[in-house]
Amino acid sequence: MSGFRHVVVFRWRDDATAEQKKTVEERLRELPGAIPELRAYAFGRDAGINAGNFDFAVVADFADRDAYLVYRDNPTHRAIVDEVINPITAERHAVQYVLEP
Amino acid sequence: MSGFRHVVVFRWRDDATAEQKKTVEERLRELPGAIPELRAYAFGRDAGINAGNFDFAVVADFADRDAYLVYRDNPTHRAIVDEVINPITAERHAVQYVLEP
């Protein structure tokens, strides 16, 4: 299916607590209901199979680039990033790319 | 849909050529035909919207963790990693996670 995908991986700070990590997931679950442009949204904790992995990933699919920008700049999303994600993030790397049909 | 997802993002070396980057994509296109366990496979170059992004992402979906391991260890896949991905990779970060239904 064609579209536009946002991929982001996080390494949490060593001092991030279990409660803080759980709060990230709870808050992100608000977003599909708040942002109709989110066509698919799936995040999760690393399964622990491979050494050296990051801790958490988010993959969000949209109809197109403009729909992604709505998500990126959505105030509820920005609040979650500022309030619960940034405080425990050690490293973050992202890619957005076109989904070929 | 439940399942298991592999997410990986790459930053290419500054001296990676356009030809090398194109070869990565051409070779990765072989994999869905070679690995039946690959339920969905979508990779792409960063769209250039956000400063500081990585260069390339791969998202691969599987029925479960065992199917992911088949992909990870598949000889064709390993050859692509060794021959065309590793030589141009400056940074690579991955997460595997369970897809909730």
gemmi code that builds the backbone of each chain (N, CA, C; Angstrom):
import gemmi

chains = {
    "A": [
        ("MET", (0.848, -1.196, 0.000), (0.000, 0.000, 0.000), (0.882, 1.244, 0.000)),
        ("SER", (0.621, 2.152, -0.889), (1.421, 3.377, -0.928), (1.074, 4.253, 0.272)),
        ("GLY", (1.958, 5.179, 0.562), (1.757, 6.034, 1.702), (3.064, 6.641, 2.129)),
        ("PHE", (3.105, 7.016, 3.378), (4.283, 7.697, 3.904), (4.492, 7.208, 5.331)),
        ("ARG", (5.722, 6.819, 5.629), (6.011, 6.179, 6.921), (7.025, 6.978, 7.741)),
        ("HIS", (6.737, 7.076, 9.018), (7.647, 7.675, 9.997), (8.172, 6.571, 10.899)),
        ("VAL", (9.491, 6.465, 11.001), (10.144, 5.452, 11.831), (11.057, 6.171, 12.812)),
        ("VAL", (10.955, 5.810, 14.078), (11.863, 6.413, 15.067), (12.254, 5.381, 16.114)),
        ("VAL", (13.516, 5.375, 16.455), (14.017, 4.457, 17.488), (14.651, 5.281, 18.604)),
        ("PHE", (14.497, 4.776, 19.817), (14.982, 5.486, 20.998), (15.891, 4.592, 21.840)),
        ("ARG", (16.904, 5.174, 22.398), (17.626, 4.566, 23.514), (17.310, 5.412, 24.727)),
        ("TRP", (16.748, 4.772, 25.724), (16.393, 5.501, 26.946), (17.622, 5.760, 27.811)),
        ("ARG", (17.535, 6.753, 28.645), (18.601, 7.033, 29.607), (18.727, 5.863, 30.599)),
        ("ASP", (19.915, 5.659, 31.086), (20.140, 4.560, 32.026), (19.303, 4.730, 33.298)),
        ("ASP", (19.010, 5.971, 33.635), (18.244, 6.200, 34.860), (16.730, 6.287, 34.612)),
        ("ALA", (16.288, 5.966, 33.422), (14.840, 5.948, 33.155), (14.196, 4.829, 33.968)),
        ("THR", (13.080, 5.149, 34.613), (12.429, 4.143, 35.457), (11.400, 3.344, 34.656)),
        ("ALA", (11.028, 2.192, 35.202), (9.988, 1.372, 34.583), (8.691, 2.166, 34.453)),
        ("GLU", (8.400, 2.964, 35.457), (7.183, 3.775, 35.439), (7.228, 4.806, 34.305)),
        ("GLN", (8.366, 5.425, 34.121), (8.490, 6.417, 33.041), (8.309, 5.773, 31.660)),
        ("LYS", (8.894, 4.579, 31.512), (8.778, 3.896, 30.219), (7.327, 3.475, 29.956)),
        ("LYS", (6.660, 3.045, 31.010), (5.259, 2.651, 30.874), (4.386, 3.867, 30.530)),
        ("THR", (4.711, 4.997, 31.119), (3.939, 6.212, 30.841), (4.058, 6.621, 29.379)),
        ("VAL", (5.229, 6.450, 28.795), (5.387, 6.759, 27.369), (4.367, 5.960, 26.557)),
        ("GLU", (4.271, 4.665, 26.838), (3.359, 3.822, 26.070), (1.897, 4.207, 26.310)),
        ("GLU", (1.572, 4.495, 27.561), (0.188, 4.875, 27.873), (-0.213, 6.156, 27.147)),
        ("ARG", (0.707, 7.096, 27.141), (0.375, 8.385, 26.494), (0.304, 8.237, 24.978)),
        ("LEU", (1.224, 7.457, 24.397), (1.197, 7.288, 22.932), (-0.098, 6.615, 22.477)),
        ("ARG", (-0.673, 5.800, 23.345), (-1.939, 5.143, 22.972), (-3.073, 6.142, 22.773)),
        ("GLU", (-2.899, 7.356, 23.276), (-3.920, 8.399, 23.063), (-3.959, 8.880, 21.607)),
        ("LEU", (-2.843, 8.720, 20.898), (-2.696, 9.453, 19.643), (-3.582, 8.962, 18.500)),
        ("PRO", (-3.745, 7.648, 18.302), (-4.627, 7.261, 17.192), (-6.036, 7.847, 17.312)),
        ("GLY", (-6.533, 7.965, 18.516), (-7.854, 8.569, 18.695), (-7.864, 10.073, 18.500)),
        ("ALA", (-6.702, 10.685, 18.654), (-6.606, 12.144, 18.584), (-6.195, 12.652, 17.207)),
        ("ILE", (-5.599, 11.781, 16.398), (-5.046, 12.209, 15.105), (-5.562, 11.276, 14.013)),
        ("PRO", (-6.663, 11.678, 13.362), (-7.266, 10.807, 12.343), (-6.322, 10.502, 11.182)),
        ("GLU", (-5.326, 11.354, 10.980), (-4.367, 11.120, 9.885), (-3.512, 9.877, 10.120)),
        ("LEU", (-3.472, 9.361, 11.350), (-2.685, 8.156, 11.640), (-3.370, 6.925, 11.076)),
        ("ARG", (-2.843, 6.405, 9.982), (-3.471, 5.259, 9.332), (-3.105, 3.956, 10.024)),
        ("ALA", (-1.871, 3.888, 10.488), (-1.436, 2.737, 11.292), (-0.395, 3.243, 12.274)),
        ("TYR", (-0.405, 2.649, 13.464), (0.479, 3.146, 14.522), (0.848, 1.962, 15.393)),
        ("ALA", (2.142, 1.650, 15.451), (2.561, 0.512, 16.269), (3.919, 0.809, 16.879)),
        ("PHE", (3.948, 0.787, 18.186), (5.195, 1.030, 18.910), (5.447, -0.132, 19.842)),
        ("GLY", (6.689, -0.251, 20.307), (6.954, -1.329, 21.230), (8.365, -1.327, 21.760)),
        ("ARG", (8.524, -2.121, 22.835), (9.830, -2.267, 23.483), (10.649, -3.335, 22.791)),
        ("ASP", (11.932, -3.100, 22.730), (12.802, -4.088, 22.117), (12.643, -5.449, 22.801)),
        ("ALA", (12.603, -6.495, 21.969), (12.337, -7.844, 22.464), (13.534, -8.497, 23.143)),
        ("GLY", (14.690, -7.864, 23.046), (15.851, -8.392, 23.757), (16.560, -9.540, 23.066)),
        ("ILE", (16.344, -9.671, 21.766), (16.977, -10.765, 21.026), (18.427, -10.447, 20.682)),
        ("ASN", (18.659, -9.208, 20.271), (19.973, -8.840, 19.735), (20.691, -7.836, 20.629)),
        ("ALA", (21.930, -8.134, 20.950), (22.738, -7.222, 21.765), (22.942, -5.901, 21.029)),
        ("GLY", (22.978, -4.827, 21.791), (23.261, -3.517, 21.210), (22.064, -2.811, 20.615)),
        ("ASN", (20.894, -3.433, 20.674), (19.702, -2.781, 20.150), (19.330, -1.536, 20.942)),
        ("PHE", (18.540, -0.684, 20.311), (17.903, 0.404, 21.024), (16.730, -0.164, 21.854)),
        ("ASP", (16.053, 0.729, 22.596), (15.059, 0.268, 23.572), (13.615, 0.295, 23.104)),
        ("PHE", (13.311, 1.178, 22.160), (11.899, 1.431, 21.855), (11.793, 1.943, 20.429)),
        ("ALA", (10.743, 1.541, 19.731), (10.527, 2.005, 18.360), (9.077, 2.403, 18.159)),
        ("VAL", (8.876, 3.367, 17.274), (7.554, 3.789, 16.843), (7.535, 3.791, 15.311)),
        ("VAL", (6.510, 3.158, 14.743), (6.299, 3.221, 13.292), (4.885, 3.753, 13.065)),
        ("ALA", (4.810, 4.841, 12.309), (3.521, 5.489, 12.051), (3.335, 5.640, 10.550)),
        ("ASP", (2.172, 5.202, 10.057), (1.897, 5.262, 8.616), (0.795, 6.274, 8.319)),
        ("PHE", (0.989, 6.956, 7.203), (0.095, 8.039, 6.794), (-0.202, 7.909, 5.305)),
        ("ALA", (-1.234, 8.634, 4.875), (-1.546, 8.635, 3.438), (-0.438, 9.334, 2.655)),
        ("ASP", (0.116, 10.386, 3.238), (1.122, 11.160, 2.509), (1.916, 12.017, 3.498)),
        ("ARG", (2.852, 12.748, 2.953), (3.754, 13.570, 3.756), (2.994, 14.623, 4.563)),
        ("ASP", (1.978, 15.216, 3.977), (1.226, 16.233, 4.694), (0.531, 15.652, 5.929)),
        ("ALA", (0.036, 14.440, 5.795), (-0.620, 13.798, 6.937), (0.400, 13.536, 8.050)),
        ("TYR", (1.613, 13.146, 7.648), (2.675, 12.990, 8.659), (2.937, 14.308, 9.392)),
        ("LEU", (2.965, 15.405, 8.650), (3.252, 16.705, 9.278), (2.168, 17.089, 10.290)),
        ("VAL", (0.932, 16.701, 9.999), (-0.150, 16.945, 10.973), (0.162, 16.219, 12.277)),
        ("TYR", (0.571, 14.967, 12.167), (0.961, 14.174, 13.349), (2.161, 14.804, 14.055)),
        ("ARG", (3.194, 15.112, 13.273), (4.422, 15.647, 13.875), (4.127, 16.882, 14.711)),
        ("ASP", (3.244, 17.737, 14.194), (3.031, 19.030, 14.829), (1.789, 19.059, 15.714)),
        ("ASN", (1.106, 17.949, 15.856), (-0.097, 17.898, 16.692), (0.244, 18.247, 18.144)),
        ("PRO", (-0.517, 19.147, 18.747), (-0.193, 19.604, 20.109), (-0.188, 18.484, 21.158)),
        ("THR", (-1.095, 17.529, 21.053), (-1.094, 16.413, 22.004), (0.186, 15.598, 21.847)),
        ("HIS", (0.586, 15.374, 20.613), (1.830, 14.643, 20.341), (3.028, 15.415, 20.895)),
        ("ARG", (3.079, 16.694, 20.608), (4.220, 17.497, 21.090), (4.293, 17.484, 22.612)),
        ("ALA", (3.138, 17.522, 23.252), (3.123, 17.514, 24.717), (3.689, 16.196, 25.250)),
        ("ILE", (3.343, 15.083, 24.610), (3.858, 13.780, 25.042), (5.378, 13.740, 24.872)),
        ("VAL", (5.839, 14.246, 23.733), (7.290, 14.276, 23.490), (7.990, 15.109, 24.567)),
        ("ASP", (7.453, 16.276, 24.824), (8.112, 17.172, 25.780), (8.028, 16.650, 27.216)),
        ("GLU", (6.872, 16.086, 27.555), (6.629, 15.768, 28.964), (7.161, 14.401, 29.381)),
        ("VAL", (7.078, 13.428, 28.492), (7.432, 12.071, 28.944), (8.503, 11.372, 28.106)),
        ("ILE", (8.680, 11.787, 26.847), (9.698, 11.128, 26.015), (11.057, 11.814, 26.161)),
        ("ASN", (11.112, 13.092, 25.906), (12.421, 13.768, 25.978), (13.141, 13.576, 27.310)),
        ("PRO", (12.432, 13.615, 28.436), (13.141, 13.493, 29.722), (13.872, 12.163, 29.914)),
        ("ILE", (13.468, 11.124, 29.193), (14.162, 9.839, 29.389), (14.955, 9.395, 28.154)),
        ("THR", (15.050, 10.269, 27.149), (15.731, 9.895, 25.905), (17.229, 10.186, 25.967)),
        ("ALA", (18.022, 9.135, 25.718), (19.467, 9.307, 25.582), (19.853, 9.524, 24.125)),
        ("GLU", (19.216, 8.750, 23.224), (19.461, 8.882, 21.788), (18.176, 8.628, 21.059)),
        ("ARG", (17.991, 9.351, 19.949), (16.799, 9.206, 19.106), (17.226, 9.357, 17.663)),
        ("HIS", (16.781, 8.437, 16.815), (17.081, 8.566, 15.385), (15.825, 8.236, 14.598)),
        ("ALA", (15.571, 9.043, 13.578), (14.333, 8.909, 12.816), (14.596, 8.926, 11.320)),
        ("VAL", (13.663, 8.331, 10.596), (13.633, 8.374, 9.129), (12.165, 8.470, 8.729)),
        ("GLN", (11.861, 9.311, 7.743), (10.547, 9.271, 7.106), (10.759, 8.888, 5.652)),
        ("TYR", (9.912, 7.995, 5.155), (10.103, 7.564, 3.769), (8.781, 7.239, 3.083)),
        ("VAL", (8.824, 7.339, 1.762), (7.661, 7.039, 0.942), (7.470, 5.528, 0.885)),
        ("LEU", (6.232, 5.078, 1.134), (5.896, 3.661, 0.986), (5.505, 3.412, -0.464)),
        ("GLU", (6.238, 2.556, -1.113), (5.915, 2.220, -2.506), (4.669, 1.339, -2.533)),
        ("PRO", (3.861, 1.465, -3.584), (2.653, 0.634, -3.680), (3.015, -0.856, -3.759)),
    ],
    "B": [
        ("MET", (-3.004, -5.929, 13.398), (-2.657, -7.338, 13.194), (-1.495, -7.695, 14.103)),
        ("SER", (-1.610, -8.779, 14.818), (-0.505, -9.183, 15.681), (0.636, -9.716, 14.832)),
        ("GLY", (1.797, -9.784, 15.445), (2.969, -10.240, 14.721), (4.222, -9.745, 15.408)),
        ("PHE", (5.271, -9.657, 14.634), (6.568, -9.290, 15.188), (7.272, -8.411, 14.165)),
        ("ARG", (7.791, -7.282, 14.614), (8.343, -6.279, 13.692), (9.821, -6.021, 13.967)),
        ("HIS", (10.563, -5.935, 12.886), (11.979, -5.551, 12.918), (12.109, -4.162, 12.307)),
        ("VAL", (12.705, -3.247, 13.043), (12.918, -1.873, 12.579), (14.406, -1.572, 12.653)),
        ("VAL", (14.958, -1.028, 11.569), (16.371, -0.651, 11.605), (16.567, 0.637, 10.811)),
        ("VAL", (17.361, 1.516, 11.376), (17.682, 2.779, 10.695), (19.192, 2.867, 10.518)),
        ("PHE", (19.584, 3.473, 9.395), (21.000, 3.583, 9.054), (21.387, 5.032, 8.784)),
        ("ARG", (22.587, 5.368, 9.195), (23.240, 6.574, 8.674), (24.390, 6.081, 7.817)),
        ("TRP", (24.367, 6.487, 6.569), (25.437, 6.065, 5.649), (26.716, 6.879, 5.883)),
        ("ARG", (27.815, 6.283, 5.498), (29.092, 7.004, 5.554), (29.057, 8.211, 4.605)),
        ("ASP", (29.792, 9.223, 4.963), (29.805, 10.424, 4.122), (30.337, 10.124, 2.723)),
        ("ASP", (31.192, 9.121, 2.610), (31.758, 8.804, 1.297), (30.961, 7.730, 0.545)),
        ("ALA", (29.791, 7.371, 1.039), (28.944, 6.417, 0.304), (28.478, 7.070, -1.000)),
        ("THR", (28.559, 6.330, -2.087), (28.181, 6.900, -3.382), (26.703, 6.628, -3.670)),
        ("ALA", (26.170, 7.400, -4.618), (24.784, 7.192, -5.045), (24.602, 5.766, -5.569)),
        ("GLU", (25.603, 5.275, -6.273), (25.545, 3.920, -6.819), (25.476, 2.882, -5.696)),
        ("GLN", (26.274, 3.075, -4.663), (26.254, 2.135, -3.529), (24.888, 2.137, -2.839)),
        ("LYS", (24.334, 3.313, -2.652), (23.026, 3.403, -1.988), (21.935, 2.743, -2.835)),
        ("LYS", (22.033, 2.926, -4.138), (21.056, 2.316, -5.054), (21.187, 0.790, -5.022)),
        ("THR", (22.414, 0.322, -4.932), (22.643, -1.130, -4.902), (22.007, -1.755, -3.662)),
        ("VAL", (22.072, -1.072, -2.535), (21.419, -1.587, -1.318), (19.944, -1.851, -1.604)),
        ("GLU", (19.285, -0.877, -2.212), (17.850, -1.021, -2.474), (17.577, -2.148, -3.467)),
        ("GLU", (18.389, -2.211, -4.500), (18.185, -3.266, -5.505), (18.342, -4.652, -4.883)),
        ("ARG", (19.347, -4.803, -4.037), (19.579, -6.117, -3.439), (18.481, -6.463, -2.420)),
        ("LEU", (18.050, -5.469, -1.643), (17.007, -5.752, -0.650), (15.709, -6.185, -1.325)),
        ("ARG", (15.489, -5.707, -2.532), (14.262, -6.102, -3.248), (14.221, -7.595, -3.550)),
        ("GLU", (15.381, -8.261, -3.481), (15.416, -9.718, -3.689), (14.764, -10.479, -2.538)),
        ("LEU", (14.739, -9.869, -1.353), (14.451, -10.655, -0.159), (13.017, -11.150, -0.032)),
        ("PRO", (12.010, -10.351, -0.336), (10.654, -10.902, -0.195), (10.443, -12.169, -1.021)),
        ("GLY", (11.049, -12.241, -2.193), (10.930, -13.454, -2.996), (11.728, -14.624, -2.445)),
        ("ALA", (12.751, -14.313, -1.653), (13.655, -15.352, -1.156), (13.277, -15.852, 0.236)),
        ("ILE", (12.499, -15.049, 0.965), (12.199, -15.377, 2.362), (10.688, -15.308, 2.576)),
        ("PRO", (10.016, -16.455, 2.463), (8.548, -16.464, 2.581), (8.059, -15.964, 3.940)),
        ("GLU", (8.910, -16.035, 4.943), (8.513, -15.557, 6.274), (8.281, -14.043, 6.314)),
        ("LEU", (8.767, -13.321, 5.317), (8.581, -11.859, 5.278), (7.137, -11.528, 4.912)),
        ("ARG", (6.360, -11.140, 5.900), (4.943, -10.845, 5.663), (4.759, -9.462, 5.036)),
        ("ALA", (5.574, -8.524, 5.467), (5.565, -7.180, 4.856), (6.982, -6.645, 4.941)),
        ("TYR", (7.378, -5.895, 3.931), (8.766, -5.427, 3.866), (8.758, -4.093, 3.160)),
        ("ALA", (9.181, -3.052, 3.842), (9.188, -1.727, 3.227), (10.394, -0.956, 3.726)),
        ("PHE", (11.235, -0.562, 2.787), (12.420, 0.226, 3.127), (12.400, 1.506, 2.305)),
        ("GLY", (13.183, 2.476, 2.717), (13.227, 3.700, 1.925), (14.213, 4.708, 2.450)),
        ("ARG", (14.485, 5.677, 1.570), (15.410, 6.769, 1.904), (14.688, 7.870, 2.635)),
        ("ASP", (15.375, 8.487, 3.543), (14.771, 9.584, 4.275), (14.286, 10.679, 3.317)),
        ("ALA", (13.091, 11.194, 3.603), (12.446, 12.156, 2.720), (13.030, 13.561, 2.821)),
        ("GLY", (13.900, 13.791, 3.791), (14.553, 15.095, 3.856), (13.731, 16.192, 4.509)),
        ("ILE", (12.723, 15.795, 5.256), (11.860, 16.798, 5.902), (12.508, 17.365, 7.163)),
        ("ASN", (13.134, 16.485, 7.942), (13.616, 16.882, 9.267), (15.141, 16.827, 9.349)),
        ("ALA", (15.738, 17.897, 9.830), (17.187, 17.954, 9.998), (17.621, 16.905, 11.017)),
        ("GLY", (18.808, 16.339, 10.772), (19.364, 15.401, 11.739), (18.876, 13.981, 11.599)),
        ("ASN", (17.992, 13.734, 10.645), (17.509, 12.363, 10.450), (18.616, 11.424, 9.973)),
        ("PHE", (18.371, 10.144, 10.158), (19.202, 9.129, 9.534), (18.854, 9.057, 8.035)),
        ("ASP", (19.549, 8.166, 7.298), (19.441, 8.166, 5.840), (18.499, 7.125, 5.259)),
        ("PHE", (18.296, 6.029, 5.989), (17.616, 4.887, 5.380), (16.973, 4.063, 6.485)),
        ("ALA", (15.801, 3.511, 6.198), (15.112, 2.667, 7.180), (14.564, 1.420, 6.514)),
        ("VAL", (14.518, 0.353, 7.287), (13.892, -0.898, 6.864), (12.911, -1.313, 7.957)),
        ("VAL", (11.683, -1.647, 7.553), (10.699, -2.217, 8.479), (10.228, -3.543, 7.888)),
        ("ALA", (10.390, -4.603, 8.668), (10.041, -5.949, 8.211), (9.089, -6.576, 9.224)),
        ("ASP", (7.973, -7.109, 8.722), (6.963, -7.708, 9.604), (6.893, -9.217, 9.398)),
        ("PHE", (6.692, -9.899, 10.500), (6.693, -11.364, 10.527), (5.525, -11.853, 11.373)),
        ("ALA", (5.232, -13.138, 11.233), (4.175, -13.721, 12.061), (4.611, -13.764, 13.530)),
        ("ASP", (5.897, -14.041, 13.746), (6.370, -14.182, 15.121), (7.891, -14.056, 15.150)),
        ("ARG", (8.428, -14.168, 16.336), (9.850, -14.004, 16.565), (10.680, -15.035, 15.783)),
        ("ASP", (10.201, -16.246, 15.703), (10.950, -17.278, 14.971), (11.059, -16.946, 13.487)),
        ("ALA", (9.992, -16.393, 12.939), (10.027, -16.016, 11.523), (11.037, -14.889, 11.303)),
        ("TYR", (11.106, -13.959, 12.252), (12.137, -12.916, 12.163), (13.532, -13.527, 12.166)),
        ("LEU", (13.759, -14.521, 13.004), (15.092, -15.130, 13.082), (15.477, -15.815, 11.767)),
        ("VAL", (14.477, -16.371, 11.081), (14.752, -16.953, 9.763), (15.283, -15.860, 8.820)),
        ("TYR", (14.628, -14.723, 8.832), (15.067, -13.587, 8.011), (16.448, -13.110, 8.436)),
        ("ARG", (16.626, -12.906, 9.731), (17.904, -12.374, 10.215), (19.066, -13.244, 9.750)),
        ("ASP", (18.873, -14.553, 9.805), (19.971, -15.476, 9.549), (19.981, -16.027, 8.122)),
        ("ASN", (19.047, -15.599, 7.309), (19.003, -16.080, 5.921), (20.312, -15.746, 5.185)),
        ("PRO", (20.913, -16.701, 4.475), (22.207, -16.466, 3.827), (22.189, -15.346, 2.774)),
        ("THR", (21.096, -15.249, 2.023), (21.012, -14.159, 1.038), (21.004, -12.811, 1.745)),
        ("HIS", (20.253, -12.743, 2.835), (20.203, -11.512, 3.616), (21.579, -11.178, 4.185)),
        ("ARG", (22.222, -12.170, 4.776), (23.554, -11.919, 5.373), (24.547, -11.458, 4.317)),
        ("ALA", (24.446, -12.024, 3.111), (25.365, -11.619, 2.045), (25.143, -10.158, 1.663)),
        ("ILE", (23.881, -9.737, 1.605), (23.589, -8.335, 1.276), (24.152, -7.414, 2.356)),
        ("VAL", (23.965, -7.806, 3.609), (24.486, -6.995, 4.718), (26.005, -6.873, 4.611)),
        ("ASP", (26.654, -8.011, 4.399), (28.123, -8.000, 4.369), (28.676, -7.270, 3.143)),
        ("GLU", (28.020, -7.478, 2.005), (28.608, -7.008, 0.742), (28.270, -5.560, 0.418)),
        ("VAL", (27.043, -5.144, 0.737), (26.665, -3.800, 0.266), (26.183, -2.849, 1.367)),
        ("ILE", (25.730, -3.394, 2.514), (25.249, -2.497, 3.581), (26.393, -2.123, 4.523)),
        ("ASN", (27.053, -3.099, 5.092), (28.113, -2.772, 6.054), (29.179, -1.822, 5.491)),
        ("PRO", (29.596, -1.986, 4.238), (30.657, -1.107, 3.737), (30.302, 0.382, 3.705)),
        ("ILE", (29.004, 0.704, 3.685), (28.654, 2.133, 3.631), (27.964, 2.610, 4.914)),
        ("THR", (27.910, 1.752, 5.941), (27.192, 2.110, 7.177), (28.089, 2.832, 8.174)),
        ("ALA", (27.656, 4.026, 8.562), (28.342, 4.752, 9.631), (27.716, 4.444, 10.991)),
        ("GLU", (26.380, 4.381, 11.022), (25.657, 4.053, 12.258), (24.426, 3.235, 11.897)),
        ("ARG", (24.116, 2.297, 12.753), (22.940, 1.439, 12.569), (22.310, 1.210, 13.929)),
        ("HIS", (20.995, 1.372, 14.020), (20.297, 1.085, 15.275), (19.014, 0.338, 14.962)),
        ("ALA", (18.750, -0.692, 15.759), (17.612, -1.567, 15.483), (16.790, -1.814, 16.737)),
        ("VAL", (15.529, -2.146, 16.499), (14.605, -2.589, 17.550), (13.736, -3.677, 16.933)),
        ("GLN", (13.498, -4.748, 17.678), (12.466, -5.722, 17.296), (11.390, -5.690, 18.383)),
        ("TYR", (10.127, -5.694, 17.953), (9.068, -5.634, 18.958), (7.828, -6.397, 18.524)),
        ("VAL", (7.074, -6.792, 19.526), (5.824, -7.509, 19.301), (4.769, -6.528, 18.811)),
        ("LEU", (4.087, -6.894, 17.726), (2.954, -6.097, 17.238), (1.704, -6.554, 17.964)),
        ("GLU", (1.080, -5.632, 18.666), (-0.161, -5.964, 19.381), (-1.294, -6.102, 18.374)),
        ("PRO", (-2.255, -6.980, 18.651), (-3.389, -7.164, 17.722), (-4.202, -5.866, 17.600)),
    ],
}
model = gemmi.Model(1)
for chain_id, residues in chains.items():
    chain = gemmi.Chain(chain_id)
    for i, (resn, *xyz) in enumerate(residues, 1):
        res = gemmi.Residue()
        res.name, res.seqid = resn, gemmi.SeqId(i, " ")
        for name, pos in zip(("N", "CA", "C"), xyz):
            atom = gemmi.Atom()
            atom.name, atom.element = name, gemmi.Element(name[0])
            atom.pos, atom.b_iso = gemmi.Position(*pos), 0.0
            res.add_atom(atom)
        chain.add_residue(res)
    model.add_chain(chain)
structure = gemmi.Structure()
structure.add_model(model)
structure.setup_entities()
